[in-house]
Amino acid sequence: MADSTNDPAAPAAPAHRRPARRLVQALISTDSYLSVLLLILFTYVFSVAVAASWAASLVVTVQIGTVWVVLQVSQARRWVRRMAAVFVVISALAAVVNLFVGRETTGAGAVAFMSAVLYVIAPLSITRHLLVRHEVDLQTVLGAIDVYLLVGMLFAFIYRFLGVVQASPFFGANGRGLIPQDLFFSFTTVTTTGYGNLVPAGNPGQSLAVLEMLVGQLFLVIAVSKVISAFTPLKLQNLRGSATARQAESEDTQP
């Protein structure tokens, strides 16, 4: 009896194994925005879960890893990577300083500022990469979602920076705000949910909140909707092409 492993007619691997294999390939691929999405979600959960004053240093460490992966996946240009490397070093030094000097000093302000700078570089790099891609596929959709989430993270750390450096509390009676509060307010603002429990006490926080609302809505209307609308017809076209090919093949095999 012939060995079934060498038999060309042997059945293929079970179908239920293929999604797991594709998931692993997506995570380790140099062109996969799924890994970026998971890192962004992890950064958010970590930032919210660890609310101690010294936790800002650890949050920056996680952000550095996330932004570095973004630059690799988005195939950022060499000068962008060099500039990001400079900011990464400065962010690491600011995190170390903040770890020793505490929250109510310029150390916390420097950490928040460098976090905001990193989150400016990351979405711009992804946007450039998506614009030069020649096809609209699942990676394009994931990349657009990554940019949207990164914008929310960006404004959160801008609010964090203002809460540290300005004289008056950022949220008025609710205080200057911790990282979980800033993230919560930012994402309820970018999605225009607006629960109203956290409100900037004055400018420039109020003006930045308006800007974030406009950016969030324009991004959803223009970028995400365009990507999804372009992705759906392409998928339908591929399905129709496969159905046509199968029909032509069946007609050729008929006597």
N, C-alpha and C positions, 0 to 999 in steps of 0.2 A: 504494500500500500504506500502511495506517495505521501511525502510529508506535506501536511496542509499549509505549513508556513511558506513553502516554496511554490504552492499552487497558485497560479495567477487568478484562478477563478474563486479563490478563497474569499469569504465575506469580509468586508471592510470592518474597521474598528467600530464598536457600538456608537450610535449617534449621540448618546448622552455624554460621551467623553469629549466630544468636539467642543462644546461651549466652554468647558473648563480649560481646554488647551488654548482656545482663542483668547480667553481671559488672561491667562498667563503670558501669552505672546503680547497682548496689548499692554500689560503692565511693564514688561521689560523692553518693549520697542522704543527706539529713539524718536519715533514719530507718533507717540500715543499720548493723547490728552486725557485718557482715563486715569493714568497715574497722577497727573496734575490735579484732576478733580478730587481724587481720594486724598491727596496731600492738603488741598485747601480745606476740605471737610475736617480732616484731622487737626489742622491748625486752628480752625474755629472751635472745635470741641475742646481742644487743649487750652485755648485761651480763656474759654468760659469756665472750664472746670477748675483751673488753678488761678484763684483770685487774690492770692497774697501779694503784698506790695513788692516783694522780691521776685515774683514770678515773671515780671516783664523781661528779665534777662533770659529766662528759658524760652519765653514766647519768641523773642528775637532769634534765638538759635533755631527754632523750628521754622521761622520765616525764612531764614537764610537758606536752609535746605530746600524749602519749597521754591523759592525764587531761582535757585541754582538749577533745579530740575526743569523749571519753566524755560530757562535760557537754553538748556540742552535740547528739550523737545521742540521748541520753536525755532531752533537753528539760528539763534541770534548771531549777528555779525561779530567779528573779532573785537572791534573797538567797543561795542556794547558790552561784551563780556569783560573786557578790561575795566571799563568804567564801573560795571557792577561789582567786579572784584574789589575795587577801591572802596566802594560803599559797604561791601560785606565786611572788610577789615575794620572800617570805622564803626560799623554797627556792632561788631564783636567787642571792640574796645569800649564803646559806650555801654554795652551790656555788662561788662566787667566792672566799670566804674559805678554803674547804678546798683550793682550787687553789693557794693561796700558803702556807698554814700546815702542810699535810701531814696524814697519816692519823692519827697518834697524838695528836690534839688534839681539843678540843671542836668544831672545824670538821667533822671526819668524823662525830662524833656528831650534830651538828645536821643534816647532810645526810641521814643515815639516818633521823632522827626525822621530818623533813619529808617524806621519801619515804613513810614509813609513813602519815602523815596524809593524803597525797594518795591513797593506795590504800585508805583508809577511805572517803573521799568518793566515789570512783568506783563501787565496787560498790553502795553504798547508793543512788546516783542511778539506776543501771541497774535495781535491784530495784524502786524506786518506779515507774519508767516501765513495767516489765513488769506490775506489778500493776494499773495503770490502763488497759492496753491491752484493747480489746474483742474481740480475736481472738487465737487461738493459731496462729501461722504460723511460717515458717522464721526470721524475725527474732526471734521469741520464743525459739526453740531456741538460736540463736546468742547471744542476750543472756544466757541462762542459762549457757552455756559460758563467756562472757566473765566473768561474776561468779565462777565457780569458779576460773578462772585468776587473776583479780585477788586472790582470797583467798590463793592460794599466794604471789603476789608480796607481799602485805601482810605475811604472817608472815615472809617472808624478810628484809624490811627491819627488822622488829622484832628479829629475831635479830641482824641487822647492828648495830643500835643498841646492843643489850645487849653484844655483843662488843667494842664500842668503849669504852663507858662503865664497865663493871664491872671490878673489880680483877683477878679471875681470868680466864684464857682461857675463852671460851664453850664450845669443844669440847675442853677439857682439853689432853691431849698433842698434839692436832692443831692447837692454836692458837686465836686469837680468831676466825678465819674470815674469808675474803674473800668478795666478792659471789658468785662462782661456787659456793663451798661453801655459803653460806647459801641460795641458790636451790635447789641440789641437795637439801639437807636438807629444805627446806620442801616441795618437791613430792613427795619420797618419803614425807614425813610426812602430807601432806593426802590422799594416795592410799593411805595405810597400807601402803606397800611395805616400808619399813624395812630397808634393807640392813645397817645396823649399823656401817658404817664411820665415820659421824659421829654422835656422841651428845652432847647437852648435859651439861657436867660437873656442873651443879647447878641450883638454882632461882635466878631464876624461869624459866630456859630450859626445864627439864623440864616444869613445869606448863603453859607455853605450848605445848609440843609436844603434850601430851595434849589441850589445848583445840583445837589445830588438827586433830588426828585426829578428834575428835568433830564439829567443824564440817564437815569435809570429808565424813564419812560421812553425817551428817544432811542435808547439802545434796544429796548424790547421791540418797539415799533419798526425800526429800520433794520437793525442788524440781525437779531434772532429770527424775526418773522421772514426776512429775506432768505436766510440760510435754510430754514426749515422748508419754505416753499420751494426752494431750488433742490433740496434734498429729496422731497417726496416725488416730484415728477421723474427724477433720475432713477429712483428705485422702481417706480412703476414702469419706466421704459425698459429697465433691465429685466423685469419680470415678463413683460410682453415679448421682449426679444428671446428669452429662454423658451417661452411657450411657442413662439413661431418656429424656433429651431427644432423643438421636439415634434411639432406637427409636420414639418418638412421631412424630418428623419423617418417618421412613421409612414409617410406617403411614399418615400423612396424604397422602403422595405416591402411594400405591398406588391403582389405579383401583377 
